Amino acid sequence: MSKITLLAAAIASAFPVIAFAQDAAKPADDAKAQSGQLETVIVTAQRRAENIKDVPMAITTLKGEKLDTLTSGGADIRFLAGRSPSLNVESDFGRSFPRFYIRGLGNTDFDLNASQPVGLVYDDIVLESPMLKGFPVFDIDQVEVLRGPQGTLFGRNSPAGVIKFDSAKPVNRYEGYGVAGFGNYGAINLEGALNVPLNDQWAMRVSLLAQHRNTRVHNDIAGAPVKDFEGYDDNAARIQLQYKNRDFTALFNVHNRDMKGNATLFRAGIIKKGTNELIDGFRYDYYPTDGGNKQTLTNNGASIRLKWNLDDLTIHSITGVERATFFSWGDVDGGYGCSLFCAKPNQPTGPYGAFIPFTAETADGMPDHKQVTQEFRVESNYKGLLQWIGGAYYFKEDIQVDSFNYDTQNGNNQHGYAVQHQHAKSWALFGSVNYAVNDQFKIRAGVRYTDDKKDFDASRLVNTGDNGPGVGPLTAHPSATNTSWDLSGTYELSKDTNLFARAATGYRAPSIQGRILFADTISVASSEHATSFEAGIKQDLFNRRARLSASVFHYEVKDLQLTAGSGSVNQNRLVNAKKAVGQGVELDFQAILSDEWRATLGASYNDTEIRDPNLFVAYCGNVGFNNGQSGCTVTDPAGPFAGTANIDGNPLPRAPKWETNFTLRYSRPMGDGEFYAFTDWAYRSEYNMFLYEAKEYRAKSLLEGGLRLGYKWNEGKYEVAAFARNITDKQQVVAAIDFNNLTGIVNEPRTLGVQFRANF
């Protein structure tokens, strides 16, 4: 029996003992929440409002003070990384294009057309494009992280899970809040919401966010096109209008984001050869470069959610339209000068003595993006043993992706251009039933049929470095159909303890990698199919002063879509692995320790493995250049061709085995108010940055913590606080560019600030 199986068995067998011990001690009638008890958590993971304890799947929620604390330093959506068991979030673009991983399943592809196996749903609208998924988190009622395939009620491209955001909705009373925060590097974070009842039937809620930070990294190279980096202005707004009249509700939502700033800094030569350590003398605030750097993103969207409550039925119509424009320009070689393959060789070798064989300065843009979605859903709302949901879903997306190359040594002029177009359509029919076998045992089952089609073309209109004939158009027209299903059950072991088990499948539509700025072919990955099994326990403890949720799981993904690099070329290629497997354990725990102390604990163990004896990929470029001074130290077996490695048996990329998060809150009355201290910590173990294993590209384990000290008064109406994020100021390499030199991306430095909040 494996270690993971032994651990899972130990956890699963221990919890029922706790449940029976609690039953013996608690009073007979404690159904009503009492002072000092944890509040009931309501989720909509199954498209209905339900107690989280009754939903047979692994779910983590974030809301309220914890959510406010994690975002207090102006963090983008990557703040979620490690804040739920088995969840990782990262980006090679900075405040845009987040990449999500649940239970190790994600996608490292940096192309703007990349798909992901983690679905993101914002106010009931599925956001497909990576450019939509980074919308700021503000005036949010709750975040739900649904782990495991969600192929029935949420559909395509969610075989790993779904992250669901629900904004605070209009209500029929005057209320609102305002937040002003100020921090180091000239950071300003302003947030507010105003809710206004217009009359007995109409209410409006306006939510605003404005974030600014000055530049904090300097470039001292004479004549460089950009001197200062990592500043931004990120503004967003949401206006909601709600109409309620007896059995009919209409909710209108218009939202916008406008972000201007810098792309992620790729830092040449910062990884010490043969290790995963930063080189000696590394400075976060120092970035010598001869390339350009800028990033802009505009996102506009609107939705209409209609709801009819009839005698025995509830009918939903959800319509959404999203548009985005994006441009990101960066110095991919990460430094300055050129040492080998360039028009002017033997130039300076970059910061810290980095060896830069060739210049790489590129940009990607999405000048045209449009997504339209429509869902109709009907559900039962009568009392009875059998409840059901049925519906239809339609998705349409049209995008253009531009790729540019620049001549760094000759005025940063454009000298390469490629373009992609993709038109995608998908429709689905779905249904789900819940049946109460008896008072203790309830089962759920669902099925979804999906039809996907894509039409794609790509052309290189201007060759890199010359005016010769281009390439293309290259075309692809993949299509697929799929039937997903899930089956789950909940058994009420006691009033405070539920056991659950779930089997589910998920599906990701075919994907296309058409980034041909530096290549003459495109790649298409066929659809992938996931099957998952999980079981667990959800339990209230100590007269509801504590809550525990734990699960064990195992999954298999056939034809897993993976993104492989291309050695010494700035290019990715899609491949299908025969199979990947994963298994693990997850734990969520919250407790009121005393009148003054509260704590939460989350933990997960994920053991993932690629299983395909014939799968090999190109590894890092520049091996053998300059007497071996470049390249990386590959530890995988050699593949069938020079410069390749066999990846059979490797873990999935960016998939740490261990993740842990912890919060502790202390409070006590002081004067007319309350003083509090809140600390939060997140730990993840090491992981591979790429499909292959190399010493330099094995990210070290990372522990980051935050601290918030505050005072609330006038019954919580006013609050002032001081905060710190990454309080230890730990800096290390978290990602890399492997085709040119030992270029790394580092985590965010320490952030300090103060904040004032007023509620009304």
SULHU-V335199 format. One record per residue. N is the residue number from 1. RES is the residue in one small letter. NEAR is the number of other ideal C-beta (glycine too) atoms within 10 Angstrom. Layout:
BEGIN
n=N res=RES near=NEAR
n=N res=RES near=NEAR
END
This chain:
BEGIN
n=1 res=m near=7
n=2 res=s near=9
n=3 res=k near=9
n=4 res=i near=17
n=5 res=t near=13
n=6 res=l near=10
n=7 res=l near=14
n=8 res=a near=23
n=9 res=a near=12
n=10 res=a near=10
n=11 res=i near=17
n=12 res=a near=17
n=13 res=s near=9
n=14 res=a near=11
n=15 res=f near=18
n=16 res=p near=15
n=17 res=v near=9
n=18 res=i near=16
n=19 res=a near=20
n=20 res=f near=11
n=21 res=a near=11
n=22 res=q near=20
n=23 res=d near=13
n=24 res=a near=6
n=25 res=a near=8
n=26 res=k near=17
n=27 res=p near=6
n=28 res=a near=6
n=29 res=d near=7
n=30 res=d near=14
n=31 res=a near=7
n=32 res=k near=7
n=33 res=a near=11
n=34 res=q near=9
n=35 res=s near=5
n=36 res=g near=11
n=37 res=q near=17
n=38 res=l near=17
n=39 res=e near=9
n=40 res=t near=12
n=41 res=v near=19
n=42 res=i near=12
n=43 res=v near=22
n=44 res=t near=16
n=45 res=a near=21
n=46 res=q near=23
n=47 res=r near=18
n=48 res=r near=18
n=49 res=a near=8
n=50 res=e near=15
n=51 res=n near=12
n=52 res=i near=19
n=53 res=k near=21
n=54 res=d near=15
n=55 res=v near=24
n=56 res=p near=26
n=57 res=m near=26
n=58 res=a near=31
n=59 res=i near=25
n=60 res=t near=26
n=61 res=t near=19
n=62 res=l near=20
n=63 res=k near=14
n=64 res=g near=12
n=65 res=e near=15
n=66 res=k near=18
n=67 res=l near=20
n=68 res=d near=20
n=69 res=t near=23
n=70 res=l near=21
n=71 res=t near=25
n=72 res=s near=27
n=73 res=g near=26
n=74 res=g near=24
n=75 res=a near=20
n=76 res=d near=22
n=77 res=i near=22
n=78 res=r near=18
n=79 res=f near=22
n=80 res=l near=24
n=81 res=a near=25
n=82 res=g near=23
n=83 res=r near=22
n=84 res=s near=29
n=85 res=p near=28
n=86 res=s near=31
n=87 res=l near=26
n=88 res=n near=24
n=89 res=v near=24
n=90 res=e near=20
n=91 res=s near=22
n=92 res=d near=20
n=93 res=f near=21
n=94 res=g near=22
n=95 res=r near=23
n=96 res=s near=28
n=97 res=f near=26
n=98 res=p near=23
n=99 res=r near=23
n=100 res=f near=28
n=101 res=y near=27
n=102 res=i near=31
n=103 res=r near=31
n=104 res=g near=28
n=105 res=l near=31
n=106 res=g near=23
n=107 res=n near=24
n=108 res=t near=22
n=109 res=d near=24
n=110 res=f near=19
n=111 res=d near=22
n=112 res=l near=25
n=113 res=n near=24
n=114 res=a near=21
n=115 res=s near=23
n=116 res=q near=24
n=117 res=p near=25
n=118 res=v near=28
n=119 res=g near=27
n=120 res=l near=23
n=121 res=v near=19
n=122 res=y near=23
n=123 res=d near=22
n=124 res=d near=20
n=125 res=i near=24
n=126 res=v near=23
n=127 res=l near=24
n=128 res=e near=24
n=129 res=s near=22
n=130 res=p near=27
n=131 res=m near=26
n=132 res=l near=24
n=133 res=k near=22
n=134 res=g near=25
n=135 res=f near=25
n=136 res=p near=23
n=137 res=v near=21
n=138 res=f near=23
n=139 res=d near=23
n=140 res=i near=20
n=141 res=d near=12
n=142 res=q near=18
n=143 res=v near=21
n=144 res=e near=22
n=145 res=v near=24
n=146 res=l near=27
n=147 res=r near=27
n=148 res=g near=30
n=149 res=p near=33
n=150 res=q near=29
n=151 res=g near=31
n=152 res=t near=26
n=153 res=l near=24
n=154 res=f near=23
n=155 res=g near=24
n=156 res=r near=27
n=157 res=n near=28
n=158 res=s near=29
n=159 res=p near=30
n=160 res=a near=31
n=161 res=g near=29
n=162 res=v near=26
n=163 res=i near=26
n=164 res=k near=23
n=165 res=f near=20
n=166 res=d near=17
n=167 res=s near=20
n=168 res=a near=18
n=169 res=k near=17
n=170 res=p near=24
n=171 res=v near=12
n=172 res=n near=15
n=173 res=r near=9
n=174 res=y near=11
n=175 res=e near=14
n=176 res=g near=16
n=177 res=y near=18
n=178 res=g near=15
n=179 res=v near=21
n=180 res=a near=15
n=181 res=g near=21
n=182 res=f near=14
n=183 res=g near=21
n=184 res=n near=15
n=185 res=y near=18
n=186 res=g near=12
n=187 res=a near=20
n=188 res=i near=16
n=189 res=n near=23
n=190 res=l near=15
n=191 res=e near=24
n=192 res=g near=18
n=193 res=a near=21
n=194 res=l near=15
n=195 res=n near=23
n=196 res=v near=15
n=197 res=p near=16
n=198 res=l near=13
n=199 res=n near=8
n=200 res=d near=9
n=201 res=q near=14
n=202 res=w near=16
n=203 res=a near=22
n=204 res=m near=15
n=205 res=r near=23
n=206 res=v near=17
n=207 res=s near=22
n=208 res=l near=17
n=209 res=l near=22
n=210 res=a near=16
n=211 res=q near=25
n=212 res=h near=17
n=213 res=r near=21
n=214 res=n near=13
n=215 res=t near=18
n=216 res=r near=16
n=217 res=v near=21
n=218 res=h near=14
n=219 res=n near=23
n=220 res=d near=10
n=221 res=i near=17
n=222 res=a near=6
n=223 res=g near=6
n=224 res=a near=18
n=225 res=p near=19
n=226 res=v near=20
n=227 res=k near=13
n=228 res=d near=14
n=229 res=f near=21
n=230 res=e near=23
n=231 res=g near=17
n=232 res=y near=19
n=233 res=d near=13
n=234 res=d near=22
n=235 res=n near=16
n=236 res=a near=21
n=237 res=a near=15
n=238 res=r near=23
n=239 res=i near=16
n=240 res=q near=24
n=241 res=l near=16
n=242 res=q near=22
n=243 res=y near=16
n=244 res=k near=16
n=245 res=n near=10
n=246 res=r near=7
n=247 res=d near=11
n=248 res=f near=14
n=249 res=t near=16
n=250 res=a near=17
n=251 res=l near=21
n=252 res=f near=16
n=253 res=n near=23
n=254 res=v near=13
n=255 res=h near=22
n=256 res=n near=16
n=257 res=r near=22
n=258 res=d near=14
n=259 res=m near=22
n=260 res=k near=14
n=261 res=g near=23
n=262 res=n near=21
n=263 res=a near=25
n=264 res=t near=22
n=265 res=l near=21
n=266 res=f near=26
n=267 res=r near=31
n=268 res=a near=29
n=269 res=g near=25
n=270 res=i near=25
n=271 res=i near=25
n=272 res=k near=17
n=273 res=k near=17
n=274 res=g near=11
n=275 res=t near=13
n=276 res=n near=20
n=277 res=e near=16
n=278 res=l near=19
n=279 res=i near=18
n=280 res=d near=7
n=281 res=g near=10
n=282 res=f near=20
n=283 res=r near=12
n=284 res=y near=18
n=285 res=d near=12
n=286 res=y near=14
n=287 res=y near=27
n=288 res=p near=20
n=289 res=t near=28
n=290 res=d near=26
n=291 res=g near=24
n=292 res=g near=18
n=293 res=n near=26
n=294 res=k near=16
n=295 res=q near=22
n=296 res=t near=15
n=297 res=l near=24
n=298 res=t near=15
n=299 res=n near=24
n=300 res=n near=14
n=301 res=g near=22
n=302 res=a near=16
n=303 res=s near=20
n=304 res=i near=14
n=305 res=r near=21
n=306 res=l near=16
n=307 res=k near=16
n=308 res=w near=14
n=309 res=n near=13
n=310 res=l near=11
n=311 res=d near=7
n=312 res=d near=10
n=313 res=l near=13
n=314 res=t near=16
n=315 res=i near=15
n=316 res=h near=18
n=317 res=s near=15
n=318 res=i near=21
n=319 res=t near=16
n=320 res=g near=22
n=321 res=v near=15
n=322 res=e near=25
n=323 res=r near=17
n=324 res=a near=25
n=325 res=t near=16
n=326 res=f near=25
n=327 res=f near=17
n=328 res=s near=26
n=329 res=w near=22
n=330 res=g near=28
n=331 res=d near=30
n=332 res=v near=20
n=333 res=d near=30
n=334 res=g near=29
n=335 res=g near=31
n=336 res=y near=24
n=337 res=g near=23
n=338 res=c near=24
n=339 res=s near=23
n=340 res=l near=15
n=341 res=f near=13
n=342 res=c near=17
n=343 res=a near=12
n=344 res=k near=11
n=345 res=p near=13
n=346 res=n near=10
n=347 res=q near=16
n=348 res=p near=16
n=349 res=t near=21
n=350 res=g near=24
n=351 res=p near=26
n=352 res=y near=20
n=353 res=g near=13
n=354 res=a near=27
n=355 res=f near=22
n=356 res=i near=29
n=357 res=p near=22
n=358 res=f near=20
n=359 res=t near=27
n=360 res=a near=25
n=361 res=e near=23
n=362 res=t near=22
n=363 res=a near=21
n=364 res=d near=23
n=365 res=g near=18
n=366 res=m near=21
n=367 res=p near=13
n=368 res=d near=14
n=369 res=h near=22
n=370 res=k near=13
n=371 res=q near=23
n=372 res=v near=15
n=373 res=t near=21
n=374 res=q near=16
n=375 res=e near=22
n=376 res=f near=15
n=377 res=r near=20
n=378 res=v near=16
n=379 res=e near=16
n=380 res=s near=17
n=381 res=n near=12
n=382 res=y near=9
n=383 res=k near=7
n=384 res=g near=9
n=385 res=l near=10
n=386 res=l near=10
n=387 res=q near=18
n=388 res=w near=14
n=389 res=i near=21
n=390 res=g near=15
n=391 res=g near=21
n=392 res=a near=13
n=393 res=y near=22
n=394 res=y near=14
n=395 res=f near=23
n=396 res=k near=14
n=397 res=e near=18
n=398 res=d near=15
n=399 res=i near=22
n=400 res=q near=16
n=401 res=v near=22
n=402 res=d near=19
n=403 res=s near=23
n=404 res=f near=19
n=405 res=n near=24
n=406 res=y near=23
n=407 res=d near=17
n=408 res=t near=25
n=409 res=q near=17
n=410 res=n near=10
n=411 res=g near=9
n=412 res=n near=19
n=413 res=n near=9
n=414 res=q near=12
n=415 res=h near=16
n=416 res=g near=20
n=417 res=y near=18
n=418 res=a near=26
n=419 res=v near=21
n=420 res=q near=26
n=421 res=h near=18
n=422 res=q near=19
n=423 res=h near=14
n=424 res=a near=22
n=425 res=k near=16
n=426 res=s near=21
n=427 res=w near=15
n=428 res=a near=22
n=429 res=l near=13
n=430 res=f near=23
n=431 res=g near=17
n=432 res=s near=22
n=433 res=v near=15
n=434 res=n near=22
n=435 res=y near=15
n=436 res=a near=14
n=437 res=v near=11
n=438 res=n near=9
n=439 res=d near=7
n=440 res=q near=13
n=441 res=f near=13
n=442 res=k near=21
n=443 res=i near=16
n=444 res=r near=21
n=445 res=a near=16
n=446 res=g near=22
n=447 res=v near=17
n=448 res=r near=26
n=449 res=y near=13
n=450 res=t near=23
n=451 res=d near=15
n=452 res=d near=22
n=453 res=k near=16
n=454 res=k near=21
n=455 res=d near=16
n=456 res=f near=22
n=457 res=d near=18
n=458 res=a near=27
n=459 res=s near=18
n=460 res=r near=23
n=461 res=l near=13
n=462 res=v near=19
n=463 res=n near=17
n=464 res=t near=17
n=465 res=g near=11
n=466 res=d near=9
n=467 res=n near=8
n=468 res=g near=7
n=469 res=p near=7
n=470 res=g near=16
n=471 res=v near=17
n=472 res=g near=17
n=473 res=p near=15
n=474 res=l near=17
n=475 res=t near=14
n=476 res=a near=17
n=477 res=h near=13
n=478 res=p near=18
n=479 res=s near=13
n=480 res=a near=18
n=481 res=t near=12
n=482 res=n near=21
n=483 res=t near=11
n=484 res=s near=28
n=485 res=w near=16
n=486 res=d near=25
n=487 res=l near=16
n=488 res=s near=21
n=489 res=g near=18
n=490 res=t near=23
n=491 res=y near=16
n=492 res=e near=16
n=493 res=l near=17
n=494 res=s near=15
n=495 res=k near=15
n=496 res=d near=21
n=497 res=t near=22
n=498 res=n near=24
n=499 res=l near=21
n=500 res=f near=23
n=501 res=a near=16
n=502 res=r near=23
n=503 res=a near=17
n=504 res=a near=23
n=505 res=t near=21
n=506 res=g near=32
n=507 res=y near=24
n=508 res=r near=30
n=509 res=a near=26
n=510 res=p near=24
n=511 res=s near=25
n=512 res=i near=26
n=513 res=q near=27
n=514 res=g near=27
n=515 res=r near=27
n=516 res=i near=22
n=517 res=l near=23
n=518 res=f near=18
n=519 res=a near=21
n=520 res=d near=10
n=521 res=t near=12
n=522 res=i near=21
n=523 res=s near=18
n=524 res=v near=16
n=525 res=a near=24
n=526 res=s near=15
n=527 res=s near=23
n=528 res=e near=26
n=529 res=h near=20
n=530 res=a near=27
n=531 res=t near=17
n=532 res=s near=26
n=533 res=f near=15
n=534 res=e near=25
n=535 res=a near=20
n=536 res=g near=27
n=537 res=i near=22
n=538 res=k near=25
n=539 res=q near=23
n=540 res=d near=23
n=541 res=l near=21
n=542 res=f near=17
n=543 res=n near=15
n=544 res=r near=21
n=545 res=r near=17
n=546 res=a near=18
n=547 res=r near=24
n=548 res=l near=20
n=549 res=s near=23
n=550 res=a near=22
n=551 res=s near=28
n=552 res=v near=22
n=553 res=f near=24
n=554 res=h near=17
n=555 res=y near=25
n=556 res=e near=16
n=557 res=v near=29
n=558 res=k near=14
n=559 res=d near=18
n=560 res=l near=26
n=561 res=q near=26
n=562 res=l near=23
n=563 res=t near=23
n=564 res=a near=24
n=565 res=g near=22
n=566 res=s near=16
n=567 res=g near=18
n=568 res=s near=21
n=569 res=v near=16
n=570 res=n near=23
n=571 res=q near=20
n=572 res=n near=19
n=573 res=r near=20
n=574 res=l near=23
n=575 res=v near=18
n=576 res=n near=19
n=577 res=a near=23
n=578 res=k near=15
n=579 res=k near=14
n=580 res=a near=25
n=581 res=v near=16
n=582 res=g near=23
n=583 res=q near=22
n=584 res=g near=26
n=585 res=v near=23
n=586 res=e near=26
n=587 res=l near=18
n=588 res=d near=25
n=589 res=f near=17
n=590 res=q near=19
n=591 res=a near=17
n=592 res=i near=18
n=593 res=l near=14
n=594 res=s near=10
n=595 res=d near=11
n=596 res=e near=12
n=597 res=w near=13
n=598 res=r near=20
n=599 res=a near=15
n=600 res=t near=19
n=601 res=l near=16
n=602 res=g near=23
n=603 res=a near=18
n=604 res=s near=29
n=605 res=y near=22
n=606 res=n near=28
n=607 res=d near=17
n=608 res=t near=22
n=609 res=e near=15
n=610 res=i near=21
n=611 res=r near=16
n=612 res=d near=20
n=613 res=p near=9
n=614 res=n near=10
n=615 res=l near=21
n=616 res=f near=22
n=617 res=v near=23
n=618 res=a near=23
n=619 res=y near=27
n=620 res=c near=27
n=621 res=g near=23
n=622 res=n near=24
n=623 res=v near=16
n=624 res=g near=11
n=625 res=f near=19
n=626 res=n near=13
n=627 res=n near=7
n=628 res=g near=10
n=629 res=q near=18
n=630 res=s near=24
n=631 res=g near=23
n=632 res=c near=24
n=633 res=t near=16
n=634 res=v near=20
n=635 res=t near=12
n=636 res=d near=20
n=637 res=p near=11
n=638 res=a near=13
n=639 res=g near=19
n=640 res=p near=8
n=641 res=f near=8
n=642 res=a near=10
n=643 res=g near=17
n=644 res=t near=18
n=645 res=a near=22
n=646 res=n near=18
n=647 res=i near=26
n=648 res=d near=16
n=649 res=g near=13
n=650 res=n near=24
n=651 res=p near=21
n=652 res=l near=25
n=653 res=p near=24
n=654 res=r near=22
n=655 res=a near=24
n=656 res=p near=25
n=657 res=k near=18
n=658 res=w near=14
n=659 res=e near=25
n=660 res=t near=18
n=661 res=n near=22
n=662 res=f near=16
n=663 res=t near=21
n=664 res=l near=15
n=665 res=r near=20
n=666 res=y near=16
n=667 res=s near=16
n=668 res=r near=11
n=669 res=p near=10
n=670 res=m near=12
n=671 res=g near=8
n=672 res=d near=9
n=673 res=g near=18
n=674 res=e near=16
n=675 res=f near=15
n=676 res=y near=20
n=677 res=a near=14
n=678 res=f near=21
n=679 res=t near=17
n=680 res=d near=20
n=681 res=w near=17
n=682 res=a near=22
n=683 res=y near=17
n=684 res=r near=25
n=685 res=s near=16
n=686 res=e near=13
n=687 res=y near=24
n=688 res=n near=21
n=689 res=m near=24
n=690 res=f near=24
n=691 res=l near=25
n=692 res=y near=26
n=693 res=e near=21
n=694 res=a near=23
n=695 res=k near=16
n=696 res=e near=22
n=697 res=y near=25
n=698 res=r near=17
n=699 res=a near=23
n=700 res=k near=16
n=701 res=s near=13
n=702 res=l near=19
n=703 res=l near=13
n=704 res=e near=20
n=705 res=g near=16
n=706 res=g near=23
n=707 res=l near=16
n=708 res=r near=23
n=709 res=l near=16
n=710 res=g near=23
n=711 res=y near=15
n=712 res=k near=20
n=713 res=w near=15
n=714 res=n near=11
n=715 res=e near=10
n=716 res=g near=11
n=717 res=k near=13
n=718 res=y near=15
n=719 res=e near=22
n=720 res=v near=15
n=721 res=a near=21
n=722 res=a near=15
n=723 res=f near=22
n=724 res=a near=21
n=725 res=r near=25
n=726 res=n near=19
n=727 res=i near=16
n=728 res=t near=11
n=729 res=d near=12
n=730 res=k near=14
n=731 res=q near=16
n=732 res=q near=15
n=733 res=v near=25
n=734 res=v near=19
n=735 res=a near=21
n=736 res=a near=25
n=737 res=i near=26
n=738 res=d near=24
n=739 res=f near=24
n=740 res=n near=27
n=741 res=n near=33
n=742 res=l near=28
n=743 res=t near=27
n=744 res=g near=28
n=745 res=i near=20
n=746 res=v near=17
n=747 res=n near=18
n=748 res=e near=18
n=749 res=p near=17
n=750 res=r near=17
n=751 res=t near=21
n=752 res=l near=17
n=753 res=g near=21
n=754 res=v near=15
n=755 res=q near=22
n=756 res=f near=14
n=757 res=r near=21
n=758 res=a near=15
n=759 res=n near=16
n=760 res=f near=11
END
